[in-house]
Amino acid sequence: MAEKTIELLSPAGDMERLRMSLAYGADAVYLAGPDFGMRSFAGNFTPEELKQAVELCHSRGVAVHVTCNTMPRNDEAARLPEWLEFLQAAGVDAAILADVGVLSLLKKHAPGVKAHISTQASIVNYQSARAWYELGASRVILARELSLDEIREIRDKTPPELELEVFAHGALCMCYSGQCALSAVIGGRSGNRGTCAQPCRLPYGVNAPAAGGHPLSLKDANLSPYLQELEDMGVACLKLEGRMKRPEYVAVITSIYRRLLDEKRRPTREEQRQLELA
């Protein structure tokens, strides 16, 4: 088996999906506690479950990244120090965040936890990536809308110590890097607060249900044919979206991406079919 040179980061919406990620070859998992994460309806982890998850993952040599990437209001900001201190005490490896105030609190209250800047921060250029690095981030998760050439330029023009993470597979948002107000306007559930109702997935237009028209719903991303290019240009981590997907979905995509990375090849026609049907 080829030496692992790029991290495979899989979704863990709850303990069952976490176990699937572990069983099928993830190098790291990302999950959320009861607050501050962008997937409020994923199941998520109580503090006690989160500690158990960290222990289980670390026993397998797998890192744990915890999402703290909502835009916290004043009352939430007041509760963040205690939560960040808990994450460090639990042994969490990294916190995924999008707010500069959260980064400042992380540095004060959990200096042993790495700062990964969320795709919610809409990092689309090398200067933005540099600025987050100068503020103390060890990794930036690039906007999902970037081309391979744009990713390559960001890599070439940022410090080599700054890790780049790229979404390799899963849902795309109709708005830039999730910066959407549609759900909040229609149903009072904000995507930037972790409670998106995904109205963009619904049919719209005259007789839309009958016609099957979904003009706002994008196809899922699938970068499986380009993994070697991403690795060669210096991307540190490939992220698989899907904390709200079925456990079987997590198993299928994790196992296929694991094989492709280990064997340094493109997917077969059958593997592409499985990814499309997952």
C-alpha positions in Angstrom: 0.0 0.0 0.0 1.3 3.5 -0.9 2.3 5.8 1.8 -0.4 8.2 2.8 0.5 11.8 1.9 -2.9 13.5 1.9 -5.5 13.3 4.7 -8.9 11.9 4.0 -11.5 13.7 6.2 -14.9 12.0 6.6 -18.2 13.1 8.1 -19.4 11.9 11.4 -22.9 13.2 12.0 -23.4 10.8 14.9 -21.6 7.8 16.5 -22.9 5.4 13.8 -21.6 7.5 11.0 -18.4 8.0 12.9 -17.9 4.2 13.1 -18.5 3.9 9.4 -15.8 6.5 8.7 -13.4 4.6 10.9 -14.2 1.2 9.4 -13.7 2.4 5.8 -10.4 4.2 6.1 -10.7 7.8 7.2 -7.6 9.6 8.5 -9.7 12.1 10.3 -13.3 12.8 11.1 -15.3 16.0 11.6 -18.2 16.3 13.9 -20.1 18.8 16.1 -21.2 19.2 19.7 -24.7 20.4 20.6 -24.0 24.0 19.7 -21.9 26.1 17.3 -21.9 23.7 14.3 -23.4 24.2 10.9 -25.5 21.0 10.9 -27.9 21.4 13.8 -30.0 18.4 12.6 -27.2 15.9 12.0 -27.6 14.2 15.4 -24.3 15.5 16.7 -22.6 14.6 20.0 -23.3 15.4 23.6 -20.2 16.3 25.6 -19.9 12.8 27.0 -20.3 11.3 23.5 -17.7 13.7 22.1 -15.2 12.5 24.7 -15.9 8.9 23.8 -15.6 9.7 20.1 -12.1 11.3 20.6 -11.0 8.3 22.6 -12.2 5.9 20.0 -10.7 7.8 17.1 -7.3 8.3 18.8 -7.1 4.6 19.6 -7.3 4.1 15.8 -4.8 6.9 15.0 -7.6 9.1 13.6 -7.8 12.8 14.3 -11.0 14.6 15.4 -12.0 18.0 14.1 -15.0 19.8 15.8 -17.0 22.4 14.0 -17.5 25.8 15.7 -18.4 27.6 12.4 -21.7 29.3 13.0 -21.7 33.1 13.4 -22.1 33.4 17.2 -24.3 36.1 18.6 -23.4 37.9 21.8 -24.9 35.3 24.2 -23.2 32.5 22.4 -19.8 34.2 22.4 -20.1 34.4 26.1 -20.5 30.6 26.3 -17.7 29.8 23.9 -14.7 30.0 26.3 -16.1 27.1 28.4 -16.8 25.0 25.3 -13.4 25.6 23.8 -11.7 24.7 27.1 -13.8 21.5 27.1 -12.6 20.6 23.6 -9.0 20.9 24.6 -9.5 18.9 27.7 -11.3 16.2 25.6 -8.2 16.0 23.3 -9.8 17.4 20.2 -7.2 17.9 17.5 -8.7 20.9 15.6 -11.6 23.3 15.7 -13.3 24.4 12.4 -14.3 28.1 12.7 -15.3 31.0 10.5 -15.4 34.0 12.9 -12.3 35.9 13.8 -13.6 36.4 17.3 -13.9 32.6 17.7 -10.3 32.3 16.6 -9.2 34.8 19.2 -11.0 32.9 21.9 -9.6 29.6 20.7 -6.0 31.0 21.1 -6.8 32.1 24.6 -8.8 29.2 25.9 -7.7 26.2 23.9 -4.2 26.9 22.6 -3.5 23.2 22.1 -6.3 22.9 19.6 -5.5 23.7 16.0 -7.5 26.4 14.2 -8.9 25.3 10.8 -10.8 28.1 8.9 -14.1 27.0 7.6 -15.3 27.1 4.0 -18.0 29.5 5.5 -15.2 32.2 5.5 -15.2 32.1 1.7 -11.5 31.9 1.1 -11.0 32.5 -2.6 -7.6 34.1 -2.9 -4.1 33.7 -1.5 -4.2 37.0 0.4 -7.2 35.9 2.5 -5.4 32.6 3.2 -2.3 34.4 4.2 -4.2 36.7 6.5 -5.8 33.8 8.4 -2.4 32.1 8.7 -0.9 35.3 10.2 -3.7 35.4 12.7 -2.8 31.9 13.8 -4.7 29.4 11.6 -2.8 26.2 10.7 -5.3 25.3 7.9 -7.8 26.9 5.6 -10.7 25.1 4.0 -11.0 26.7 0.6 -14.3 27.9 -1.0 -15.9 25.1 -2.9 -16.3 27.3 -6.0 -12.6 27.4 -6.9 -11.0 25.9 -10.0 -8.0 23.7 -9.9 -5.9 26.5 -11.3 -7.1 28.8 -8.5 -6.3 26.3 -5.8 -2.8 25.8 -7.4 -2.1 29.6 -7.3 -3.2 29.8 -3.7 -0.9 27.0 -2.8 2.0 28.6 -4.7 1.5 32.0 -3.0 1.0 31.0 0.6 3.4 29.8 3.3 4.1 26.0 2.9 3.3 25.6 6.6 -0.3 26.6 5.9 -2.4 23.5 5.1 -5.0 23.7 2.4 -8.2 21.6 2.7 -10.5 21.0 -0.3 -14.1 19.7 -0.4 -13.7 16.6 -2.7 -17.2 15.2 -2.7 -20.8 16.1 -1.7 -23.4 18.8 -1.8 -22.8 22.3 -3.2 -24.7 25.4 -2.2 -26.5 27.7 -4.7 -24.8 30.6 -2.9 -21.1 31.3 -2.5 -19.7 29.0 0.1 -22.9 28.7 2.0 -23.5 32.4 2.4 -27.2 32.1 1.8 -30.3 33.8 3.3 -33.0 32.0 1.4 -33.8 29.5 4.1 -34.0 32.3 6.7 -36.3 34.4 4.5 -38.6 31.6 3.6 -38.8 29.7 6.8 -36.9 31.6 9.5 -34.2 28.9 9.6 -30.8 30.4 8.8 -28.1 28.4 6.9 -25.5 30.5 8.7 -26.9 29.5 12.0 -26.8 25.8 11.3 -30.5 25.3 10.6 -30.8 25.5 6.8 -34.0 23.9 5.5 -32.3 23.5 2.0 -35.1 25.2 0.1 -32.8 25.3 -3.0 -33.4 21.6 -3.3 -37.1 22.1 -4.0 -38.8 22.5 -7.4 -39.7 26.0 -8.5 -41.5 27.7 -11.4 -44.8 27.2 -13.1 -46.0 23.6 -12.6 -42.5 22.9 -11.2 -43.5 19.8 -9.2 -45.1 18.2 -12.3 -42.2 19.2 -14.6 -39.5 18.2 -12.1 -37.7 21.5 -12.4 -35.1 22.2 -9.7 -33.4 25.4 -11.0 -31.6 26.2 -7.7 -30.4 22.7 -6.9 -26.8 22.0 -7.9 -25.3 18.6 -8.6 -23.0 17.2 -6.0 -19.3 17.8 -6.4 -17.2 14.8 -7.4 -13.5 15.4 -7.6 -12.6 11.7 -7.6 -10.9 11.9 -11.1 -8.6 14.7 -9.9 -7.2 13.4 -6.6 -3.6 12.9 -7.9 -3.6 16.5 -9.3 -4.7 17.9 -5.9 -2.1 15.8 -4.1 0.6 16.8 -6.5 -0.1 20.5 -6.1 0.2 20.3 -2.3 -3.4 20.0 -1.0 -3.1 18.6 2.6 -6.7 17.3 3.0 -9.6 16.1 1.0 -13.0 16.6 2.8 -16.1 14.4 2.1 -19.3 16.3 2.8 -22.2 14.4 4.4 -22.8 14.7 8.1 -26.6 14.5 7.4 -26.3 11.6 4.9 -27.0 8.0 5.7 -24.4 5.8 7.3 -24.3 3.7 4.1 -23.4 6.8 2.1 -20.5 7.5 4.5 -19.2 3.9 4.1 -19.4 4.0 0.3 -17.7 7.3 -0.4 -15.0 6.9 2.3 -14.1 3.4 1.1 -13.8 4.5 -2.6 -11.8 7.6 -1.9 -9.5 5.6 0.4 -8.8 3.1 -2.4 -8.2 5.9 -5.0 -5.7 7.7 -2.7 -3.9 4.5 -1.7 -3.7 3.2 -5.2 -3.0 6.6 -6.8 -5.5 6.2 -9.6 -8.7 7.5 -11.1 -12.0 5.8 -10.3 -13.3 2.9 -12.5 -16.6 3.2 -14.2 -18.2 1.0 -11.5 -16.7 3.2 -8.7 -18.1 6.3 -10.4 -21.5 4.6 -10.6 -21.4 3.8 -6.9 -20.5 7.4 -6.0 -23.4 8.7 -8.1 -25.8 6.2 -6.5 -24.6 6.7 -2.9 
